Amino acid sequence: MSVIPREEWDKYPDIEISLNVNGKDYKVKVKPYERLLDVLRYKLGFTGVKEGCGRGECGACVVLMDGKLVPSCLVLAVRANGSKILTVEGLAPEGKLHAIQKALLDTYAVQCGFCFPGVILAIKALLDRNPNPTDEEIKDALSGQLCRCGSYLRFIKAVKLAAQYIREGKEYFDESEVRG
Amino acid sequence: MVVYIPRFNVYIPKDVSDALNVLSQRKDLIPMGGGSDLLVLIRSGMVKADTVLDLWPLRKELAYIKRENATVRIGALTTVSELCESDLIKDVRYAGLADVCKKFSTPFIRNIATVGGNVGAAHPLSDIALMLLVLNGKVKLLSKNGEREVDITKFFKGKRQTVRNHDEIIAEVSFTETPHNSSTAFIKFDRRWGHAMGYVLVGAYMQLRGNMIEDVRIAFDSMGNPYPERAWKTEEFLKGKEFSDELIKQALNDVLPKEMKRITDYRASAEYRLDLSKVLLRRALLKIKSRIEGGD
Protein backbone atom coordinates (compact mmCIF):
# COMPACT_ATOMS: atom_id res chain seq x y z
CA MET A 1 0.00 0.00 0.00
CA SER A 2 1.53 3.25 -1.05
CA VAL A 3 0.42 6.77 -1.76
CA ILE A 4 0.47 7.73 -5.41
CA PRO A 5 2.91 10.60 -6.02
CA ARG A 6 1.16 13.59 -7.57
CA GLU A 7 3.48 13.85 -10.56
CA GLU A 8 2.73 10.26 -11.58
CA TRP A 9 -0.89 11.13 -12.21
CA ASP A 10 0.08 13.10 -15.26
CA LYS A 11 1.80 10.10 -16.82
CA TYR A 12 -1.57 8.74 -17.75
CA PRO A 13 -3.75 10.66 -20.16
CA ASP A 14 -7.32 11.65 -19.49
CA ILE A 15 -9.69 10.00 -21.90
CA GLU A 16 -13.13 11.43 -22.41
CA ILE A 17 -15.89 8.85 -22.57
CA SER A 18 -19.62 9.19 -22.89
CA LEU A 19 -21.95 7.06 -20.82
CA ASN A 20 -25.68 6.79 -20.57
CA VAL A 21 -26.43 5.98 -16.96
CA ASN A 22 -30.05 5.35 -15.99
CA GLY A 23 -31.27 7.19 -19.07
CA LYS A 24 -29.12 10.30 -18.62
CA ASP A 25 -26.11 11.11 -20.77
CA TYR A 26 -22.80 11.90 -19.14
CA LYS A 27 -19.44 12.94 -20.51
CA VAL A 28 -16.65 12.15 -18.12
CA LYS A 29 -12.87 12.21 -18.15
CA VAL A 30 -11.31 8.97 -17.00
CA LYS A 31 -7.83 7.54 -16.57
CA PRO A 32 -7.05 4.42 -18.64
CA TYR A 33 -6.71 2.21 -15.57
CA GLU A 34 -9.97 3.32 -13.97
CA ARG A 35 -12.76 0.81 -13.79
CA LEU A 36 -16.39 1.40 -14.56
CA LEU A 37 -16.95 1.00 -10.83
CA ASP A 38 -14.67 3.94 -10.00
CA VAL A 39 -16.38 6.14 -12.53
CA LEU A 40 -19.92 5.27 -11.53
CA ARG A 41 -19.37 5.39 -7.82
CA TYR A 42 -16.77 8.08 -7.26
CA LYS A 43 -17.07 10.34 -10.30
CA LEU A 44 -20.78 10.21 -11.01
CA GLY A 45 -21.97 9.43 -7.48
CA PHE A 46 -24.01 6.31 -8.08
CA THR A 47 -23.29 4.83 -4.68
CA GLY A 48 -25.63 1.92 -5.35
CA VAL A 49 -22.62 0.38 -7.10
CA LYS A 50 -20.76 -1.22 -4.20
CA GLU A 51 -17.18 -2.32 -4.21
CA GLY A 52 -17.00 -5.65 -2.40
CA CYS A 53 -13.99 -7.66 -3.43
CA GLY A 54 -12.89 -5.73 -6.51
CA ARG A 55 -12.10 -8.94 -8.38
CA GLY A 56 -15.42 -10.21 -9.65
CA GLU A 57 -16.07 -12.70 -6.90
CA CYS A 58 -18.79 -11.14 -4.77
CA GLY A 59 -21.25 -9.65 -7.24
CA ALA A 60 -21.85 -6.48 -5.23
CA CYS A 61 -20.68 -4.20 -8.05
CA VAL A 62 -22.70 -5.66 -10.93
CA VAL A 63 -24.52 -3.30 -13.27
CA LEU A 64 -26.49 -3.88 -16.44
CA MET A 65 -24.38 -2.73 -19.37
CA ASP A 66 -26.37 -2.72 -22.61
CA GLY A 67 -28.79 -5.12 -20.93
CA LYS A 68 -26.09 -7.55 -19.84
CA LEU A 69 -25.10 -8.15 -16.27
CA VAL A 70 -21.40 -7.30 -15.87
CA PRO A 71 -19.16 -6.83 -12.86
CA SER A 72 -18.22 -3.16 -13.01
CA CYS A 73 -14.96 -3.88 -11.17
CA LEU A 74 -13.70 -5.93 -14.11
CA VAL A 75 -14.75 -3.58 -16.89
CA LEU A 76 -12.39 -0.75 -17.69
CA ALA A 77 -14.15 2.57 -17.97
CA VAL A 78 -12.76 3.12 -21.47
CA ARG A 79 -14.40 -0.12 -22.58
CA ALA A 80 -17.79 1.10 -21.40
CA ASN A 81 -17.51 4.11 -23.71
CA GLY A 82 -20.84 4.72 -25.43
CA SER A 83 -22.76 2.07 -23.56
CA LYS A 84 -26.03 2.20 -21.67
CA ILE A 85 -25.68 1.47 -17.98
CA LEU A 86 -28.43 0.65 -15.53
CA THR A 87 -27.63 0.82 -11.83
CA VAL A 88 -30.03 0.12 -9.01
CA GLU A 89 -30.83 3.84 -8.78
CA GLY A 90 -32.39 3.76 -12.21
CA LEU A 91 -34.55 0.71 -11.65
CA ALA A 92 -37.72 2.58 -10.72
CA PRO A 93 -38.83 6.19 -11.17
CA GLU A 94 -38.47 8.64 -8.28
CA GLY A 95 -40.80 7.79 -5.41
CA LYS A 96 -41.53 4.27 -6.68
CA LEU A 97 -40.18 0.82 -5.89
CA HIS A 98 -39.68 -1.87 -8.47
CA ALA A 99 -41.52 -5.18 -8.06
CA ILE A 100 -38.19 -6.87 -7.28
CA GLN A 101 -37.51 -4.43 -4.45
CA LYS A 102 -41.05 -4.87 -3.14
CA ALA A 103 -40.72 -8.66 -3.26
CA LEU A 104 -37.43 -8.59 -1.39
CA LEU A 105 -39.05 -6.43 1.30
CA ASP A 106 -42.12 -8.67 1.46
CA THR A 107 -40.04 -11.78 2.01
CA TYR A 108 -37.84 -10.06 4.65
CA ALA A 109 -34.77 -10.94 2.59
CA VAL A 110 -32.97 -7.67 3.31
CA GLN A 111 -30.67 -7.88 6.29
CA CYS A 112 -27.60 -5.64 6.12
CA GLY A 113 -28.30 -4.72 2.52
CA PHE A 114 -24.76 -4.38 1.19
CA CYS A 115 -25.16 -7.05 -1.49
CA PHE A 116 -28.60 -5.86 -2.49
CA PRO A 117 -27.90 -3.55 -5.40
CA GLY A 118 -26.13 -6.49 -7.04
CA VAL A 119 -28.79 -8.99 -6.11
CA ILE A 120 -31.59 -6.77 -7.41
CA LEU A 121 -29.85 -6.29 -10.76
CA ALA A 122 -29.05 -10.00 -11.05
CA ILE A 123 -32.73 -10.76 -10.46
CA LYS A 124 -33.67 -8.15 -13.06
CA ALA A 125 -31.31 -9.71 -15.59
CA LEU A 126 -32.88 -13.10 -14.87
CA LEU A 127 -36.50 -11.95 -15.07
CA ASP A 128 -35.84 -9.97 -18.26
CA ARG A 129 -34.97 -13.12 -20.15
CA ASN A 130 -37.01 -15.61 -18.15
CA PRO A 131 -40.27 -14.33 -16.65
CA ASN A 132 -41.02 -17.59 -14.86
CA PRO A 133 -37.80 -19.16 -13.57
CA THR A 134 -37.49 -22.46 -11.71
CA ASP A 135 -35.59 -22.89 -8.45
CA GLU A 136 -32.57 -24.25 -10.34
CA GLU A 137 -32.53 -21.31 -12.73
CA ILE A 138 -32.76 -18.86 -9.83
CA LYS A 139 -29.89 -20.56 -8.04
CA ASP A 140 -27.77 -20.42 -11.17
CA ALA A 141 -28.61 -16.78 -11.89
CA LEU A 142 -27.77 -15.72 -8.32
CA SER A 143 -24.79 -18.04 -7.92
CA GLY A 144 -22.35 -15.12 -8.12
CA GLN A 145 -24.04 -12.94 -5.53
CA LEU A 146 -22.50 -13.41 -2.12
CA CYS A 147 -24.67 -12.49 0.85
CA ARG A 148 -22.81 -12.83 4.12
CA CYS A 149 -26.04 -12.41 6.10
CA GLY A 150 -27.20 -15.59 4.42
CA SER A 151 -30.49 -14.56 2.86
CA TYR A 152 -30.08 -17.03 0.02
CA LEU A 153 -33.23 -19.04 0.63
CA ARG A 154 -35.31 -15.88 0.86
CA PHE A 155 -33.90 -14.73 -2.48
CA ILE A 156 -35.55 -17.70 -4.14
CA LYS A 157 -38.90 -16.85 -2.59
CA ALA A 158 -38.44 -13.20 -3.50
CA VAL A 159 -37.65 -13.93 -7.15
CA LYS A 160 -40.81 -16.01 -7.48
CA LEU A 161 -42.87 -13.29 -5.82
CA ALA A 162 -41.34 -10.61 -8.03
CA ALA A 163 -42.03 -12.71 -11.11
CA GLN A 164 -45.63 -13.00 -9.97
CA TYR A 165 -45.95 -9.23 -9.45
CA ILE A 166 -44.56 -8.55 -12.89
CA ARG A 167 -46.84 -11.14 -14.50
CA GLU A 168 -49.78 -9.44 -12.82
CA GLY A 169 -48.65 -6.17 -14.37
CA LYS A 170 -47.63 -4.59 -11.07
CA GLU A 171 -44.13 -3.51 -11.99
CA TYR A 172 -43.90 -0.41 -9.79
CA PHE A 173 -45.19 0.31 -6.31
CA ASP A 174 -45.57 3.64 -4.55
CA GLU A 175 -42.76 3.98 -2.05
CA SER A 176 -44.96 5.67 0.55
CA GLU A 177 -47.48 2.85 0.27
CA VAL A 178 -44.84 0.15 0.80
CA ARG A 179 -43.27 1.89 3.74
CA GLY A 180 -46.68 2.42 5.29
CA MET B 1 -7.18 4.35 4.00
CA VAL B 2 -5.21 4.64 0.81
CA VAL B 3 -5.68 1.69 -1.46
CA TYR B 4 -2.98 1.08 -4.01
CA ILE B 5 -4.42 0.86 -7.48
CA PRO B 6 -2.00 -0.37 -10.13
CA ARG B 7 -1.88 2.11 -12.94
CA PHE B 8 -1.43 1.27 -16.58
CA ASN B 9 -2.15 2.61 -20.01
CA VAL B 10 -4.65 1.09 -22.38
CA TYR B 11 -4.19 0.87 -26.11
CA ILE B 12 -7.52 0.74 -27.92
CA PRO B 13 -7.01 -0.68 -31.41
CA LYS B 14 -9.20 0.28 -34.35
CA ASP B 15 -9.23 -3.17 -35.94
CA VAL B 16 -7.30 -6.44 -36.05
CA SER B 17 -4.50 -5.17 -38.31
CA ASP B 18 -4.00 -2.13 -36.08
CA ALA B 19 -3.71 -4.42 -33.04
CA LEU B 20 -1.22 -6.69 -34.82
CA ASN B 21 0.79 -3.72 -36.00
CA VAL B 22 1.17 -2.22 -32.57
CA LEU B 23 1.95 -5.64 -31.08
CA SER B 24 4.80 -6.13 -33.53
CA GLN B 25 6.24 -2.73 -32.65
CA ARG B 26 5.91 -2.67 -28.89
CA LYS B 27 7.14 -5.32 -26.50
CA ASP B 28 5.39 -3.95 -23.41
CA LEU B 29 1.83 -4.67 -24.51
CA ILE B 30 -0.25 -7.29 -22.77
CA PRO B 31 -3.29 -8.35 -24.80
CA MET B 32 -6.52 -8.55 -22.82
CA GLY B 33 -9.69 -10.33 -23.86
CA GLY B 34 -12.56 -10.04 -21.41
CA GLY B 35 -10.31 -8.94 -18.59
CA SER B 36 -11.89 -11.17 -15.96
CA ASP B 37 -8.52 -12.85 -15.39
CA LEU B 38 -5.89 -10.25 -16.34
CA LEU B 39 -7.39 -7.34 -14.41
CA VAL B 40 -7.45 -9.47 -11.26
CA LEU B 41 -3.82 -10.46 -11.79
CA ILE B 42 -2.78 -6.86 -12.35
CA ARG B 43 -4.68 -5.68 -9.31
CA SER B 44 -3.18 -8.33 -7.08
CA GLY B 45 0.29 -7.42 -8.35
CA MET B 46 0.96 -10.78 -10.00
CA VAL B 47 1.29 -9.19 -13.42
CA LYS B 48 3.10 -5.91 -13.90
CA ALA B 49 1.50 -4.15 -16.81
CA ASP B 50 2.68 -1.01 -18.45
CA THR B 51 0.21 -0.97 -21.29
CA VAL B 52 -2.73 -3.26 -21.85
CA LEU B 53 -3.96 -3.92 -25.37
CA ASP B 54 -7.73 -4.03 -25.10
CA LEU B 55 -8.95 -6.56 -27.65
CA TRP B 56 -12.62 -5.86 -26.97
CA PRO B 57 -13.02 -3.47 -29.96
CA LEU B 58 -12.00 -6.40 -32.23
CA ARG B 59 -15.22 -8.16 -31.31
CA LYS B 60 -16.81 -6.90 -34.50
CA GLU B 61 -14.37 -9.16 -36.36
CA LEU B 62 -13.53 -11.93 -33.90
CA ALA B 63 -16.80 -12.77 -32.17
CA TYR B 64 -18.67 -15.48 -34.07
CA ILE B 65 -19.67 -19.13 -34.05
CA LYS B 66 -19.60 -20.66 -37.53
CA ARG B 67 -20.34 -24.18 -38.63
CA GLU B 68 -19.27 -24.80 -42.18
CA ASN B 69 -17.34 -27.48 -44.10
CA ALA B 70 -17.75 -29.88 -41.17
CA THR B 71 -15.78 -27.54 -38.95
CA VAL B 72 -16.91 -25.53 -35.96
CA ARG B 73 -15.08 -22.24 -35.70
CA ILE B 74 -15.45 -20.01 -32.67
CA GLY B 75 -14.02 -16.50 -32.68
CA ALA B 76 -11.66 -15.87 -29.80
CA LEU B 77 -13.59 -12.88 -28.53
CA THR B 78 -16.92 -14.71 -28.38
CA THR B 79 -18.05 -14.44 -24.79
CA VAL B 80 -18.90 -17.58 -22.87
CA SER B 81 -22.52 -16.50 -22.58
CA GLU B 82 -22.72 -16.07 -26.36
CA LEU B 83 -21.39 -19.61 -26.72
CA CYS B 84 -23.93 -20.81 -24.15
CA GLU B 85 -26.83 -19.15 -25.95
CA SER B 86 -25.83 -20.53 -29.34
CA ASP B 87 -27.40 -23.50 -31.09
CA LEU B 88 -24.07 -25.31 -30.99
CA ILE B 89 -24.47 -26.48 -27.41
CA LYS B 90 -27.98 -27.82 -28.09
CA ASP B 91 -26.36 -30.45 -30.29
CA VAL B 92 -26.12 -33.63 -28.21
CA ARG B 93 -22.60 -34.22 -29.55
CA TYR B 94 -21.44 -31.07 -27.81
CA ALA B 95 -23.40 -31.62 -24.61
CA GLY B 96 -20.07 -31.30 -22.83
CA LEU B 97 -20.02 -27.63 -23.74
CA ALA B 98 -23.50 -27.31 -22.24
CA ASP B 99 -22.08 -28.84 -19.06
CA VAL B 100 -19.39 -26.16 -19.12
CA CYS B 101 -22.03 -23.45 -19.40
CA LYS B 102 -23.74 -24.64 -16.25
CA LYS B 103 -20.52 -24.60 -14.28
CA PHE B 104 -18.51 -21.75 -15.78
CA SER B 105 -17.93 -19.24 -13.01
CA THR B 106 -21.02 -17.04 -12.62
CA PRO B 107 -23.52 -15.48 -15.03
CA PHE B 108 -21.92 -12.04 -14.89
CA ILE B 109 -18.42 -13.37 -15.51
CA ARG B 110 -19.75 -15.40 -18.46
CA ASN B 111 -20.87 -12.09 -19.97
CA ILE B 112 -17.31 -10.77 -20.18
CA ALA B 113 -15.08 -13.86 -20.20
CA THR B 114 -14.09 -14.90 -23.71
CA VAL B 115 -13.41 -18.27 -25.30
CA GLY B 116 -9.96 -17.19 -26.49
CA GLY B 117 -9.14 -15.74 -23.10
CA ASN B 118 -10.02 -18.99 -21.39
CA VAL B 119 -7.63 -20.85 -23.66
CA GLY B 120 -4.94 -18.18 -23.59
CA ALA B 121 -4.97 -17.85 -19.81
CA ALA B 122 -3.49 -21.38 -19.76
CA HIS B 123 -4.75 -22.01 -16.27
CA PRO B 124 -5.19 -25.68 -15.34
CA LEU B 125 -8.82 -25.03 -14.45
CA SER B 126 -9.83 -23.69 -17.87
CA ASP B 127 -13.13 -25.34 -18.68
CA ILE B 128 -13.26 -24.50 -22.36
CA ALA B 129 -9.63 -25.45 -22.96
CA LEU B 130 -10.44 -28.84 -21.47
CA MET B 131 -13.36 -29.37 -23.84
CA LEU B 132 -11.25 -28.29 -26.82
CA LEU B 133 -8.67 -30.88 -25.83
CA VAL B 134 -11.21 -33.68 -26.12
CA LEU B 135 -12.69 -32.23 -29.31
CA ASN B 136 -9.24 -32.17 -30.95
CA GLY B 137 -9.35 -28.40 -31.09
CA LYS B 138 -6.97 -26.09 -32.87
CA VAL B 139 -5.95 -22.59 -31.89
CA LYS B 140 -5.43 -20.02 -34.63
CA LEU B 141 -2.77 -17.43 -33.89
CA LEU B 142 -2.56 -14.25 -35.91
CA SER B 143 0.46 -12.03 -36.23
CA LYS B 144 1.58 -9.31 -38.60
CA ASN B 145 3.55 -11.90 -40.55
CA GLY B 146 0.67 -14.26 -41.06
CA GLU B 147 -1.26 -16.92 -39.24
CA ARG B 148 -0.61 -20.37 -37.87
CA GLU B 149 -2.71 -23.09 -36.34
CA VAL B 150 -1.52 -24.93 -33.29
CA ASP B 151 -2.97 -28.17 -32.03
CA ILE B 152 -4.33 -27.45 -28.58
CA THR B 153 -2.47 -30.45 -27.17
CA LYS B 154 0.73 -28.60 -28.05
CA PHE B 155 -0.48 -25.15 -27.07
CA PHE B 156 0.29 -25.15 -23.35
CA LYS B 157 3.84 -24.96 -22.02
CA GLY B 158 3.26 -24.44 -18.32
CA LYS B 159 1.05 -22.66 -15.86
CA ARG B 160 0.02 -19.44 -17.61
CA GLN B 161 2.52 -20.18 -20.40
CA THR B 162 1.63 -20.98 -23.98
CA VAL B 163 3.44 -21.22 -27.29
CA ARG B 164 1.91 -17.88 -28.28
CA ASN B 165 4.65 -15.45 -29.29
CA HIS B 166 4.58 -11.94 -28.03
CA ASP B 167 3.39 -10.45 -31.29
CA GLU B 168 0.53 -12.90 -31.79
CA ILE B 169 -3.09 -12.84 -30.73
CA ILE B 170 -5.44 -15.79 -30.43
CA ALA B 171 -7.96 -15.26 -33.21
CA GLU B 172 -10.04 -18.40 -33.30
CA VAL B 173 -10.48 -21.87 -31.90
CA SER B 174 -11.86 -24.59 -34.12
CA PHE B 175 -12.59 -28.28 -34.17
CA THR B 176 -13.87 -30.77 -36.70
CA GLU B 177 -17.50 -31.81 -36.30
CA THR B 178 -17.62 -35.14 -34.52
CA PRO B 179 -19.48 -38.23 -35.87
CA HIS B 180 -23.13 -38.72 -34.99
CA ASN B 181 -22.56 -41.74 -32.77
CA SER B 182 -20.48 -39.69 -30.38
CA SER B 183 -20.96 -37.28 -27.53
CA THR B 184 -19.06 -35.36 -24.88
CA ALA B 185 -19.34 -34.67 -21.18
CA PHE B 186 -17.70 -32.33 -18.73
CA ILE B 187 -17.70 -32.63 -14.96
CA LYS B 188 -16.33 -30.13 -12.48
CA PHE B 189 -16.35 -31.08 -8.85
CA ASP B 190 -16.50 -28.42 -6.17
CA ARG B 191 -18.46 -27.56 -3.08
CA ARG B 192 -19.88 -24.39 -4.54
CA TRP B 193 -22.19 -23.62 -7.39
CA GLY B 194 -21.01 -20.18 -8.41
CA HIS B 195 -17.34 -19.40 -8.91
CA ALA B 196 -16.45 -23.07 -8.65
CA MET B 197 -12.82 -23.66 -9.57
CA GLY B 198 -13.07 -27.41 -9.16
CA TYR B 199 -10.86 -29.82 -7.26
CA VAL B 200 -10.88 -31.99 -10.34
CA LEU B 201 -12.11 -31.27 -13.84
CA VAL B 202 -12.68 -33.95 -16.44
CA GLY B 203 -13.74 -33.67 -20.03
CA ALA B 204 -14.42 -36.69 -22.18
CA TYR B 205 -15.43 -37.56 -25.72
CA MET B 206 -16.52 -41.01 -26.80
CA GLN B 207 -17.68 -42.56 -30.05
CA LEU B 208 -19.60 -45.80 -29.73
CA ARG B 209 -20.58 -48.38 -32.32
CA GLY B 210 -23.14 -50.54 -30.61
CA ASN B 211 -21.29 -51.22 -27.42
CA MET B 212 -17.83 -50.93 -28.88
CA ILE B 213 -15.68 -47.91 -28.08
CA GLU B 214 -14.52 -46.70 -31.47
CA ASP B 215 -12.79 -43.61 -30.22
CA VAL B 216 -12.33 -42.01 -26.84
CA ARG B 217 -10.58 -38.87 -25.69
CA ILE B 218 -10.14 -37.89 -22.07
CA ALA B 219 -8.73 -34.69 -20.61
CA PHE B 220 -8.05 -33.72 -17.03
CA ASP B 221 -7.17 -30.35 -15.54
CA SER B 222 -3.76 -31.80 -14.80
CA MET B 223 -1.97 -35.05 -15.50
CA GLY B 224 1.16 -33.98 -13.64
CA ASN B 225 1.90 -30.71 -15.37
CA PRO B 226 0.16 -27.51 -14.30
CA TYR B 227 -1.97 -27.28 -17.43
CA PRO B 228 -4.82 -29.32 -18.91
CA GLU B 229 -3.70 -32.49 -20.65
CA ARG B 230 -5.04 -35.64 -22.25
CA ALA B 231 -4.91 -39.03 -20.56
CA TRP B 232 -3.25 -40.73 -23.54
CA LYS B 233 -2.60 -44.15 -22.04
CA THR B 234 -6.08 -44.52 -20.61
CA GLU B 235 -7.52 -43.60 -24.00
CA GLU B 236 -5.30 -46.14 -25.70
CA PHE B 237 -6.39 -48.81 -23.25
CA LEU B 238 -10.10 -48.16 -23.76
CA LYS B 239 -10.02 -47.82 -27.55
CA GLY B 240 -11.47 -50.67 -29.57
CA LYS B 241 -12.84 -52.54 -26.57
CA GLU B 242 -16.34 -53.46 -25.49
CA PHE B 243 -17.87 -50.88 -23.10
CA SER B 244 -18.45 -52.61 -19.77
CA ASP B 245 -18.22 -51.92 -16.05
CA GLU B 246 -15.32 -54.34 -15.83
CA LEU B 247 -13.34 -52.57 -18.52
CA ILE B 248 -13.81 -49.14 -16.96
CA LYS B 249 -12.92 -50.49 -13.53
CA GLN B 250 -9.73 -51.92 -14.98
CA ALA B 251 -8.84 -48.66 -16.73
CA LEU B 252 -9.45 -46.63 -13.60
CA ASN B 253 -7.54 -48.89 -11.25
CA ASP B 254 -4.66 -50.10 -13.42
CA VAL B 255 -4.05 -47.54 -16.16
CA LEU B 256 -5.06 -44.07 -15.01
CA PRO B 257 -3.10 -43.95 -11.70
CA LYS B 258 0.08 -44.87 -13.59
CA GLU B 259 -0.01 -41.87 -15.86
CA MET B 260 -1.56 -39.33 -13.52
CA LYS B 261 0.38 -37.40 -10.90
CA ARG B 262 -1.66 -35.26 -8.59
CA ILE B 263 -0.48 -32.59 -6.20
CA THR B 264 -1.47 -31.75 -2.65
CA ASP B 265 -2.28 -28.16 -1.86
CA TYR B 266 -4.52 -26.21 0.47
CA ARG B 267 -7.59 -27.13 -1.56
CA ALA B 268 -7.30 -30.90 -1.69
CA SER B 269 -4.81 -33.70 -1.19
CA ALA B 270 -3.23 -35.70 -3.99
CA GLU B 271 -4.90 -38.93 -2.87
CA TYR B 272 -8.28 -37.30 -2.82
CA ARG B 273 -7.75 -35.74 -6.23
CA LEU B 274 -6.68 -39.05 -7.75
CA ASP B 275 -9.63 -40.86 -6.24
CA LEU B 276 -11.96 -38.14 -7.42
CA SER B 277 -10.46 -38.27 -10.93
CA LYS B 278 -11.35 -41.96 -11.15
CA VAL B 279 -14.90 -41.43 -9.91
CA LEU B 280 -15.52 -38.48 -12.21
CA LEU B 281 -14.09 -40.19 -15.28
CA ARG B 282 -16.38 -43.14 -14.70
CA ARG B 283 -19.36 -40.81 -14.32
CA ALA B 284 -18.38 -38.90 -17.46
CA LEU B 285 -18.09 -42.05 -19.58
CA LEU B 286 -21.43 -43.36 -18.33
CA LYS B 287 -23.00 -39.99 -19.02
CA ILE B 288 -21.69 -39.97 -22.59
CA LYS B 289 -22.97 -43.49 -23.16
CA SER B 290 -26.45 -42.53 -22.02
CA ARG B 291 -26.29 -39.37 -24.15
CA ILE B 292 -25.42 -41.34 -27.26
CA GLU B 293 -28.28 -43.69 -26.49
CA GLY B 294 -30.67 -40.76 -26.32
CA GLY B 295 -30.89 -40.14 -22.61
CA ASP B 296 -29.07 -37.51 -20.63
Interface residues (C-beta under 8 A of the other chain):
Chain A: M1 S2 V3 I4 E8 K11 Y12 P13 K31 P32 Y33 R35 G54 R55 G56 E57 G59 V62 K68 L69 V70 P71 L74 V75 L76 V78 R79 A122 A125 K139 D140 A141 L142 S143 G144 Q145
Chain B: V2 V3 Y4 I5 P6 R7 F8 N9 V10 I12 G34 G35 S36 L39 V40 R43 S44 D54 W56 S81 K102 S105 T106 P107 F108 I109 N111 I112 R192 W193 G194 H195
